[in-house]
Each structure stands twice: as structure tokens, then as C-alpha cells.
Amino acid sequence: MPDLRAVALGVGAWAGALLVLVLPGWTALLAVLGVMSLVVLGAARRWWFAAWLGPLTALVAVAGVAALQQTLVATSPLTALADEGAVATVRLDLTSDVRVVAGQYGDLQVVRARVTRVEGRGSAWSLDAPVVVMADAEWPRFALGTTLETSARLVAGDDDVAALVRPLGEPRVVAEPDAWWDAAAAVRRSVRAAVAGRAPDARELVPALVDGDDGGLDPDVADDFRTTGLTHLLAVSGTNLTLVVGFLLVLGRWAGVRGRWLRVLAVVGIVGFVMTARAEPSVVRAAAMGTVALVGMGRNGRSRGTRGLGVAVLLLLLVWPRLATTAGFALSVLATAGILLLAPGWRDALMRWTPRWVAEAVSVPLAAQVACTPVVAALSGQVSLVAVAANLLAAPAVAPATVLGLAGGLVGLLWMPVGELVAAPAAWSAGWIIAVARWGAGIPTAAVSWGTGPVALVVLTLLCVAMVLLAPRVLRQPSTALACTGLLVVAMLVRPPSIGWPPDGWVLAMCDVGQGDGLVLRAAEHAAVVVDAGPDPVAMDACLDRLGVTSVPLLVLTHFHADHVDGVAGVLEGRRLGEVEGSSLLDPAEGAHEVESVLGRDPALPSYGITRTVGEVTLQEVWPRPGATLDGSGESAPNNASVVLVAEVQGLRILLTGDVEPSAQSALARALAGLRIDVLKVPHHGSRHQDLDWLTSLGARVALVSVGEDNDYGHPAPDVLAALASAGMRVWRTDLSGDVVVVAREGAVGVVARG
């Protein structure tokens, strides 16, 4: 039987961290003081609930550590300087690898660090404070473990860091990384080199499996992994450590290592794994969960594993209380708990009519998936139907890909040709995992949308609890187990109809494709003109499916930025495609090349000023005019080269503007003086860079903003929304309303939102 006392200890620790980190200060303080009073009173009077004194004590201890860390950050001199926006000289110890992220005005290097000395405003302090460094792309890139000094502007950051550091000058290296960091970096480079000659996606997946190095992975592949519930393979997880250290122990036994020396070998393996994967809190968390899994695989594993899980949670939160608020921590702990607490019973039920190896192969991913489903739904707004099957199919390839990938890297340090030979099966295995992810993501209903509000998540949690209670009975009988499996297969293979969607009289749909554009003009029953395809083929395909579109006589790509063209494959999925037209400016070149690769042809150029009819749609291209200037001061030439269309459907006039910026909008205002429309697609996702005088003069009754939720660009700008509303427009946004459809009925304009 599992030992739940230590699990309760971990739950208490988790609750203590959340009390301090989530609740307002005084509320958290009163709650912790109340718990402390219960602990003291209970201990003094030996109340019946004394068994709960351990978890309550853990709650108080972790809450105290969390409060202390918050106080140290809040009262740090660095925080005070950041609040003032001061310029200072700081000494930094880099504690993570550099990540390159897209900023509003170009790429940024982001790296975590600790400041050990700061000089500013005539004073100097020695301290130890966490910061995030955000540097321009041109700033030198340094390895983890480097100590450097630089002048920087300090900016107030999130609660978990004392400041955001924006370097201003050339840095000075104070100390190079220590030898163990150099050794870890050498192993990571060697793993990459050992598979460098393999298929592009496979050579990027192997380092991700071995040490979490997923920097070069194709975003489309990552999306497929998310859809199929395989994301845990792209980050450092307990699975990685279990496989690596487990293989090391097998080698040790084969070499004659026994007793305490086997434990020493395991510790060496764990430390080596943590150093290679980077000793960040998330990596240490993964290592802890992997160690718990190893314990759970031994004698009396269920009881010892659950004790180890509770103790691991307590120790991790005593060191890093902020882990309690991270999705990775929640998913890791829940998956481990599901495997330890649920999988054994489900395995035993399945073993009544299946071999043990089949029962274990099914019960482990099923238990982990059920335990994690509410958290995954809260993060993604989806419930994966294909996750268990995908994990089941991928599982045989995970171990060889991970172990042989690492072995190839280690051997490659001595002689790379042999390392490449050893790592070859790892790349083949990675190829199989990628094939499984692509297959799963391509299933019509690989995942179903689920609300992220409290009511929807409570309902989902109750459904998961019900499944936990019913699963042993269902799995015990082959008839019920196979019937449920058959229902799941049917649900995955047959996309359910969207009842009541699209609404009668629809003329234009703005698809919820995230941060991008995907617009659909109704040309006939089951036929539509598509203008842009968004960044995600799956989202675009699903939107067209919901609209019942099976034929696309015309596809117009306003320009070749990824958020407008990367979803082209979704338009093609199972549909007849006619003409394709696109911007005359093939910039960015990689976007244009991707479109040509997917379509098998180059888009034709639209005919400026020519009016034509496609079914029920009348179209006129009004921009760019021949010879127009596209590179206004500080503006994007590809944006200004966007194809701008005036469309008319069922008497409604619609202006589709792509991403044109103010100079192009001003030119359009002059060329289309007096233009009046019913519906405006707001340029560039509602960016603050607009010619508001022109947009508000168009007389539109509806303004559409296609924008991603919580995007990094500040879209849409509040002042733009206010100006449009003041001009009498009703503004609709995909980030708030999901798919948005414009309806024409008896000369009136209506809007129906699917979300």
C-alpha cells in the first residue's frame, strides 16, 4: 500500500508556498499565523488530528522560506535602483543558457543571472540577488557560469527577480566558467555533433531528449508534440534521468558493482545529469522526480516511491518555493503521483486479461495523462484524445534515443566517427517519435477545445476523479475496456460537427489562429476565398472545417511573414485549391520559399485596380500600387507591401488591410478618398502604428482585430481600440472571442462569436 503520510507532507509544503506567493501579503500572513496557532495548540493538547501536525509544520516552514525570499528581493538595494530606472555597474554570474526571443523591435538575448555586486548612485553593495538580463542581439554571448561586469540600466521586473538588467556597454569578463561547466558544455556539443549528419528534425530532437537542448527544433514539430501530449520529451524531465541513470546502473551491475557502490554510482549519474542538463531549478526538479521514479522501481517501490515523492516536494520547495507556481513542477509532480498511486491498480486490473507487459505499457501513460489533464487544459485550452496512444507508440523509441544519444556524445569526445556510429540508432529512434507526433497531430480530432475558466476546469477535474474511481472496473473486463477504446478511436477519427456553426447568412469569418491573420470570405456553399493562413496549419484547417469549406477557388497571401503564411498547409488539407496570389515583395525570403515548397508553385501577382468576381465575392486590389514607396521611416517594407483588398459580399463592403503601416495607410487615404465600408479588418493586429484619421473616417460599423492572446507585442493598442470605438465601430478580437463571423441579414450587419 502507498504511504500517504509523506504525500501529505508534500501537499502541506505546496500549500504553504502558494499561500505566500499567490495571496496578498496580509491575507497570506494571517493564514500562516492561523496555521501556526493550530500547530502549537495541537501539539500542546495532543488533539486527535496530531497526524496532521507534520503537513501543517511543512506548510509553515515553506511559507516562511517563501516570505523570507520575497522580503530579501523586495528590500534589496538592486530592487530600489530598478524602481528608479537607475544606470549602474553590476557584476553578474550567469546561471542559465542564453535564449533568443523576438522583441517588438528585434531579437533579444535573455539569460538569468545573479548579481553579486552593484555600484550606482554613488554607493556600492555586495549582495546576491536574482535578475534577468535582456540584451540586444549584437551583445556578446557568454557561456553559463561566466562572471562578468557591465554597465546597465536597471528596470523593475517580476516578483521573482530583483531587476531586469538592460546592458548599455561592452561587458568585461571577470572569470570564465568553472571546469565542470566546460565539461558539461563539451558533452552537449558532442551530442549535437554525433547526430549532425542525420535528418534535420531528428538531429534536433536527440539533444532535446538527452539534455533538454531544444533550441533548434522546428516550431511545427513542437506544436505536433504539444497536440499529442509528447511535450515532456522536449524538456528535461524525470524520464530522462530515469533512463540515463537506470542504464548506468545496469552497466554497473554488469561490471560487478554491488551494494553501496551501486548507490554511489547512481549519485554520480544524477549529479552528472544535472550538470549536463544545467543545474537550474527546473532541472533539479526533474532530477528529483526521476530519482523518485527509480526508487519506485525497486523493492516495495510503491510505498517507498510515495514517501520519496512527498520528501522530494518538501525539499524542493524549501530551497525554491517559487517552483510551486510553475506549470512544469505541477505536471512533473502530478505525473509521478499518478504513476505511483494509480498505475499499479490499473495494471492489475488489465492483467486479468492481458500480459503484464501490455498492462504496464497502457497503465503508466494513462495514469500520468489523467493526473495531468486539468493542468494541461488550463495551460493549453485543450484536452488531448490521442496522448495515451501517442505515448504508447513513442515509448519504445524514447530509451534508445536518449541513452544512445548520450552514449554517442560521450564516445564522440574521444573519437567522433565512432560516436556518430553509436548515435545513429538514436537519430532513427527520434525519427520514429517525430513520425508518431505528426501522425497523432494529423488525426481529425487529436484534441478537443476546453475552457480555461474556473467552472470548466472544476468540471474537468470532477470528470478525471470519476475516471479514477471507475477505471479499475472498466479495465478489469475486456468487453468494457475495448468498448471504451473503440469509442475513443471513433471520437478521434471523426471530427464532430459544430452545431449551429457557421450561422446563417455569414459572409466573412476571422479565424482564431493565434497571433496572425486567417480570413475567410464566403464564395458559395462549401467554397470560400481565403486571405492569409495564420501561423498554425492545424488552427487554420480546423477553422475551415468548422465553416464547412471544402473548396478554395482563391487564396491570397497579403505578405510573407510567418504569422500570415505558415498555416498554408492547413488550407490545403483535404480541399480543392484554385488560384494563389501573393505580395510582389518576396520578403522575408524564407517565408516565400516555405510557401513555394508547400504549394509546389509560386503565387501569382494580383492585378492592381482590377475588379473581379469569385462566386459571391467581388474583389478589388487597391494596394500596393505600381511604383509605391514601401519602406517608410522606421517601417517594415514587407508589411507595407501587404496586398490590400476591398471586397463585397451580399451587399457588405469589407476592407482587408494586411499589415500596412502608417505611410501606406496615408497613401491609401489619398488614393481612396471618400471610401466608405461596413467592415474593417484593422491593420497589423491593432498595432499602435496607425493612421487613425483615415481608419476612423471609413464609416465602418464593425472592426475586426486578429490577435493572439497574451502576445508579446502589446497588440492591440488601447488607444487604437478607443479611437475605433469613438468612431462608432464595434470592435471584435479573436483573443477574446475566438472565431468571429460577420453576418448579413436583410441589409443589417451582425456579428457572431464562437468563443
Residue pairs with C-beta under 8 A, 6 or more apart in sequence:
1 302
1 303
2 302
2 303
2 305
2 306
2 340
2 341
3 303
3 304
3 306
3 307
4 306
5 51
5 54
5 307
5 310
6 306
6 307
6 308
6 309
6 310
6 311
7 306
7 309
7 310
7 337
8 52
8 54
8 55
8 310
9 54
9 55
9 58
9 310
9 311
9 313
9 314
10 58
10 309
10 310
10 311
10 312
10 313
10 314
10 333
11 55
11 310
11 313
12 54
12 55
12 56
12 57
12 58
12 59
12 62
13 55
13 58
13 59
13 61
13 62
13 313
13 314
13 317
13 318
14 62
14 313
14 317
14 324
14 333
15 59
16 32
16 58
16 59
16 60
16 61
16 62
16 63
16 64
16 66
16 317
16 321
17 62
17 63
17 66
17 317
17 321
17 322
17 323
17 324
17 325
18 324
18 325
19 28
19 31
19 32
19 59
19 63
20 28
20 32
20 63
20 66
20 67
20 70
20 321
21 66
21 70
21 159
21 321
21 322
21 324
21 325
22 28
22 325
23 31
28 63
28 67
29 67
32 59
32 60
32 63
32 64
32 67
35 56
35 59
35 60
35 63
36 60
38 56
39 53
39 56
39 57
39 60
41 47
42 49
42 50
42 52
42 53
42 56
43 50
43 53
58 314
61 318
62 314
62 317
62 318
62 321
62 324
65 317
65 318
65 321
66 321
66 322
66 324
69 321
69 322
70 159
72 129
73 79
73 129
73 130
73 159
73 160
73 161
73 162
76 127
76 129
76 162
77 118
77 123
77 125
77 127
78 90
78 115
78 118
78 125
78 127
78 129
78 131
78 154
78 162
78 163
79 129
79 156
79 162
79 163
81 88
81 118
81 120
81 121
81 154
81 163
82 154
82 155
82 156
82 157
82 162
82 163
82 164
83 156
84 121
85 153
85 154
85 155
86 120
86 121
86 153
86 154
87 120
87 151
87 152
87 153
87 154
87 168
88 118
88 119
88 120
88 121
88 151
88 152
88 154
89 118
89 119
89 120
89 149
89 150
89 151
89 152
90 115
90 117
90 118
90 119
90 131
90 149
90 150
90 151
90 152
90 154
90 165
91 115
91 116
91 117
91 118
91 147
91 148
91 149
91 174
92 113
92 114
92 115
92 116
92 131
92 133
92 147
92 148
92 149
92 150
92 165
93 113
93 114
93 116
93 145
93 146
93 147
94 111
94 112
94 113
94 133
94 142
94 143
94 144
94 145
94 146
94 147
94 148
95 112
95 113
95 114
95 144
95 280
96 111
96 112
96 113
96 144
96 278
96 280
97 111
97 144
97 278
98 109
98 110
98 111
98 141
98 142
99 109
99 110
99 111
99 215
100 107
100 108
100 109
100 110
100 137
101 107
101 108
101 110
101 712
102 108
102 712
103 712
104 712
104 713
104 714
106 136
106 137
107 137
108 134
108 135
108 136
108 137
109 133
109 134
109 135
109 136
109 137
109 139
109 141
110 132
110 133
110 134
111 132
111 133
111 135
111 142
112 130
112 131
112 132
112 133
112 280
113 130
113 131
113 132
113 133
113 165
114 128
114 129
114 130
114 131
115 127
115 128
115 129
115 131
115 162
115 163
115 165
116 126
116 127
116 128
116 147
117 124
117 125
117 126
117 127
118 124
118 125
118 127
119 125
120 154
129 161
129 162
129 163
130 160
130 161
130 162
131 157
131 161
131 162
131 163
131 164
131 165
132 157
132 161
132 164
132 165
133 152
133 164
133 165
133 167
134 164
134 165
134 166
135 166
135 167
136 167
139 167
139 171
140 170
140 171
142 148
142 171
142 173
143 177
143 181
143 182
143 185
144 177
144 181
144 185
144 278
145 176
145 177
145 178
145 181
146 173
146 175
146 176
146 177
147 173
147 174
147 175
148 171
148 172
148 173
148 174
149 171
149 172
149 174
150 167
150 168
150 169
150 170
150 171
150 172
151 167
151 168
151 169
152 165
152 166
152 167
152 168
153 165
153 166
153 168
154 163
154 164
154 165
154 166
155 163
155 164
155 165
155 166
156 163
156 164
157 163
157 164
160 322
177 185
180 275
181 275
183 275
184 275
184 276
184 278
186 413
187 211
187 276
187 406
187 409
187 410
187 413
188 207
188 211
188 213
188 276
188 409
190 408
190 409
190 410
190 412
190 413
190 416
190 419
191 206
191 207
191 210
191 211
191 213
191 405
191 406
191 408
191 409
191 412
191 423
192 203
192 207
192 213
192 409
193 409
193 412
193 416
193 419
194 405
194 408
194 409
194 411
194 412
194 416
194 419
194 420
194 422
194 423
194 426
195 202
195 203
195 206
195 207
195 405
195 408
195 420
195 423
195 426
195 427
195 430
196 203
197 203
197 420
198 206
198 424
198 427
198 431
199 427
199 431
200 218
201 217
201 218
201 221
201 430
201 431
201 434
202 427
202 428
202 430
202 431
202 434
203 427
203 430
204 214
204 216
204 217
204 218
204 221
205 217
205 221
205 233
205 234
205 401
205 430
205 433
205 434
206 401
206 405
206 423
206 426
206 427
206 430
207 213
207 214
207 405
208 214
208 217
208 233
208 234
208 235
209 233
209 240
209 398
209 401
209 402
209 405
209 426
209 430
210 240
210 276
210 402
210 405
210 406
210 409
211 236
211 240
211 276
211 277
211 278
211 406
212 234
212 235
212 236
212 240
212 277
212 278
212 283
214 222
214 234
214 235
217 234
220 537
220 566
221 434
221 437
221 438
222 231
222 234
223 441
223 536
223 538
224 230
224 434
224 437
224 438
224 440
224 441
225 231
225 233
225 234
225 437
226 380
227 382
227 384
227 386
227 437
227 440
227 441
227 446
227 447
227 538
228 384
228 386
228 387
228 390
228 436
228 437
228 440
228 441
228 446
229 369
229 376
229 384
229 386
229 387
229 388
229 390
229 391
230 387
230 390
230 391
230 394
230 433
230 436
230 437
230 440
232 239
232 331
232 335
233 239
233 394
233 398
233 433
235 282
235 286
235 328
236 277
236 278
236 282
236 283
236 286
237 286
237 289
237 290
237 332
238 286
238 287
238 288
238 289
238 290
238 291
238 292
238 293
238 332
238 335
238 336
239 290
239 293
239 398
239 402
240 273
240 277
240 286
240 290
240 402
241 270
241 273
241 286
241 287
241 289
241 290
241 291
241 293
241 294
242 290
242 293
242 294
242 297
243 398
243 399
243 402
243 403
244 269
244 273
244 402
244 403
244 406
245 266
245 269
245 270
245 273
245 290
245 291
245 294
246 294
246 297
247 399
247 403
248 265
248 266
248 269
249 262
249 265
249 266
249 269
252 261
252 262
252 265
253 262
257 265
266 294
270 287
270 290
270 291
273 287
273 290
274 283
274 284
274 287
277 283
277 286
281 316
281 319
281 320
281 322
281 323
282 323
282 326
282 328
282 329
284 316
284 320
285 316
285 320
285 323
285 328
285 329
285 332
286 328
286 332
288 312
288 315
288 316
289 309
289 312
289 332
289 333
289 335
289 336
291 308
291 312
292 305
292 308
292 309
292 312
292 336
292 340
293 305
293 336
293 339
295 301
295 304
295 305
295 308
296 302
296 304
296 305
296 306
296 308
296 339
296 340
298 304
302 340
302 344
305 340
306 337
306 340
306 341
309 333
309 336
309 337
309 340
313 333
316 323
316 329
317 323
317 324
323 329
327 375
327 379
330 375
331 372
331 375
331 376
334 368
334 371
334 372
334 375
335 368
335 371
335 372
337 371
338 367
338 368
338 369
338 370
338 371
338 372
339 364
339 367
339 368
341 367
342 363
342 367
342 370
342 371
342 468
342 471
343 360
343 363
343 364
343 366
343 367
343 368
344 363
345 472
346 359
346 362
346 363
346 366
346 367
346 471
346 472
346 475
347 356
347 359
347 360
347 363
347 364
348 359
349 359
349 471
349 472
349 473
349 475
349 476
350 358
350 359
350 362
350 363
350 475
350 476
350 481
351 359
352 476
353 477
353 478
354 362
361 392
361 395
362 388
362 392
363 475
365 387
365 388
365 391
365 392
365 395
366 388
366 471
368 391
369 384
369 387
369 388
369 391
370 464
370 467
370 468
370 471
371 464
373 383
373 460
373 464
374 457
374 460
374 461
374 464
376 382
376 383
376 384
377 383
377 450
377 452
377 456
377 457
377 460
378 452
378 457
381 449
381 450
381 451
381 452
382 447
382 448
382 449
382 450
383 447
383 448
383 450
383 460
384 446
384 447
385 443
385 445
385 446
385 447
385 448
385 488
385 491
385 492
386 440
386 443
386 446
386 447
386 492
389 440
390 436
390 437
390 440
393 436
394 432
394 433
394 436
394 437
397 429
397 430
397 432
397 433
397 436
398 429
398 433
400 425
400 426
400 429
401 426
401 427
401 429
401 430
401 433
402 426
403 426
404 422
404 423
404 425
404 426
404 429
405 423
405 426
405 427
405 430
407 422
407 423
408 419
408 420
408 421
408 422
408 423
408 424
408 426
409 419
409 423
410 419
411 418
411 419
411 422
412 418
412 419
412 420
412 422
412 423
413 419
440 446
441 538
443 492
443 493
444 492
444 493
444 494
444 495
444 545
445 491
445 492
445 493
445 494
445 495
445 496
446 492
450 456
450 460
451 457
473 480
474 480
474 481
474 484
475 481
495 545
498 546
498 754
501 546
501 547
501 739
501 754
502 509
502 546
502 547
502 548
502 741
503 741
503 743
503 752
504 743
504 745
505 650
505 743
505 744
505 745
505 750
506 522
506 547
506 741
506 742
506 743
506 752
507 521
507 522
507 649
507 650
507 652
507 654
507 742
507 743
507 744
508 519
508 520
508 521
508 522
508 647
508 649
508 652
508 654
508 679
508 704
508 741
508 742
509 519
509 520
509 522
509 543
509 547
509 739
509 740
509 741
509 742
510 518
510 519
510 681
510 704
510 706
510 732
510 734
510 739
510 740
510 741
510 742
511 518
511 519
511 520
511 534
511 539
511 540
511 543
511 544
511 706
511 734
511 739
512 539
512 543
512 734
512 735
512 737
512 738
512 739
512 740
512 754
512 755
513 533
513 534
513 535
513 536
513 539
513 540
513 543
513 567
513 706
513 734
514 534
514 535
514 536
514 539
514 563
514 708
514 709
515 535
515 563
515 685
515 707
515 708
515 711
515 713
515 715
516 532
516 534
516 535
516 536
516 562
516 563
516 564
516 566
516 567
516 685
516 706
516 708
517 531
517 532
517 534
517 558
517 563
517 564
517 658
517 659
517 681
517 685
517 706
518 530
518 532
518 533
518 534
518 539
518 540
518 543
518 567
518 706
519 530
519 531
519 532
519 656
519 681
519 706
520 528
520 529
520 530
520 531
520 543
520 544
520 547
520 549
521 528
521 529
521 530
521 531
521 617
521 647
521 649
521 654
522 528
522 616
522 617
522 649
523 529
523 553
523 554
523 614
523 615
523 616
523 617
524 551
524 615
524 616
526 548
526 549
526 550
526 551
527 549
527 550
527 551
527 552
527 553
527 615
528 544
528 547
528 549
528 551
528 552
529 552
529 553
529 554
529 555
529 556
529 614
529 615
529 617
529 619
529 647
530 544
530 549
530 552
530 554
530 555
530 556
530 571
531 555
531 556
531 558
531 645
531 656
532 556
532 557
532 558
532 564
532 565
532 658
533 540
533 555
533 557
533 564
533 565
533 566
533 567
533 568
533 570
533 571
534 540
534 563
534 564
534 566
534 567
534 570
535 562
535 563
535 564
535 566
535 567
536 566
536 567
536 570
537 566
537 567
537 568
537 569
537 570
537 573
538 570
539 567
539 570
540 567
540 570
540 571
541 567
541 570
541 571
541 573
541 574
542 570
543 739
544 552
544 570
544 571
544 575
546 739
546 754
549 575
550 574
550 575
550 576
551 575
551 576
551 578
552 571
552 575
552 576
552 577
552 578
553 578
553 579
553 614
553 615
554 578
554 579
554 580
554 581
554 614
554 619
555 568
555 571
555 577
555 578
555 579
555 580
555 581
556 580
556 581
556 582
556 606
556 643
556 645
557 564
557 565
557 568
557 580
557 581
557 582
557 583
557 595
557 603
557 643
558 564
558 582
558 583
558 642
558 643
558 644
558 656
558 658
558 659
559 582
559 583
559 585
559 638
559 639
559 641
559 642
559 643
559 658
559 659
560 582
560 583
560 585
560 586
560 587
560 588
560 591
560 592
560 595
560 638
561 588
561 591
561 638
561 639
561 659
562 591
564 658
564 659
565 591
565 594
565 595
566 591
566 594
568 594
568 595
568 598
568 599
569 598
571 577
572 598
572 599
577 599
579 604
580 599
580 601
580 603
580 604
581 603
581 604
581 605
581 606
581 643
582 592
582 595
582 603
582 604
582 605
582 643
583 624
583 638
583 641
583 642
583 643
584 605
584 624
584 641
585 630
585 637
585 638
585 641
586 592
587 637
587 638
587 641
588 638
595 603
596 602
606 621
606 643
607 621
608 621
608 622
608 624
608 625
608 626
609 620
609 621
609 622
609 625
610 620
610 621
611 618
611 619
611 620
612 618
612 619
612 620
613 619
616 649
616 650
617 647
617 648
617 649
618 647
618 648
618 649
619 645
619 646
619 647
620 645
620 646
620 647
621 643
621 644
621 645
622 644
622 645
622 646
622 668
622 671
622 672
623 642
623 643
623 644
623 660
623 664
623 667
623 668
623 671
624 630
624 640
624 641
624 642
624 643
624 644
624 664
625 667
625 671
628 664
628 667
629 663
629 667
630 637
630 640
630 641
630 664
631 637
631 640
632 640
632 661
632 662
632 663
632 664
633 663
635 661
635 662
635 663
635 664
635 689
636 659
636 661
638 659
639 658
639 659
639 660
639 661
639 664
639 684
640 660
640 661
640 663
640 664
642 657
642 658
642 659
642 660
642 664
642 683
643 658
644 655
644 656
644 657
644 658
644 660
644 664
644 668
645 655
645 656
646 653
646 654
646 655
646 656
646 672
646 675
646 677
647 653
647 654
647 655
647 656
648 654
649 744
650 744
651 744
651 747
652 678
652 679
652 742
652 744
652 749
653 676
653 677
653 678
653 679
654 677
654 678
654 679
654 680
654 681
654 742
655 675
655 677
655 679
655 680
655 681
655 698
655 700
656 681
657 665
657 680
657 681
657 682
657 683
658 683
658 684
659 683
659 684
659 685
660 668
660 683
660 684
661 683
661 684
661 687
661 689
662 689
662 690
662 691
665 683
665 690
665 691
665 694
665 695
666 691
666 694
668 694
669 691
669 693
669 694
669 697
675 698
676 698
676 699
677 698
677 699
677 700
678 700
678 701
678 702
678 749
679 700
679 701
679 702
679 703
679 704
679 742
679 749
680 695
680 698
680 700
680 702
680 703
680 704
680 724
680 729
681 704
681 706
682 690
682 695
682 703
682 704
682 705
682 716
682 720
682 724
682 731
683 690
683 695
684 690
684 715
685 705
685 706
685 707
685 711
685 713
685 715
685 716
686 705
686 707
686 715
686 716
686 717
686 720
686 721
686 733
687 713
687 715
687 716
687 717
687 720
688 714
688 717
688 719
688 720
690 717
690 720
692 720
692 723
695 723
695 724
695 727
696 723
696 724
696 726
696 727
697 727
700 727
700 729
701 728
701 729
701 730
701 749
702 729
702 730
702 732
702 742
702 749
702 751
703 724
703 729
703 730
703 731
703 732
704 731
704 732
704 740
704 742
705 715
705 716
705 721
705 731
705 732
705 733
705 734
706 734
707 715
707 716
707 733
707 734
707 735
708 715
708 734
708 735
709 735
710 735
711 735
716 733
721 731
724 731
725 731
730 751
732 740
732 751
732 753
733 740
734 740
736 755
737 753
737 754
737 755
738 753
738 754
738 755
739 753
739 754
739 755
740 751
740 752
740 753
740 754
741 751
741 752
741 753
741 754
742 749
742 750
742 751
743 749
743 750
743 751
743 752
744 750
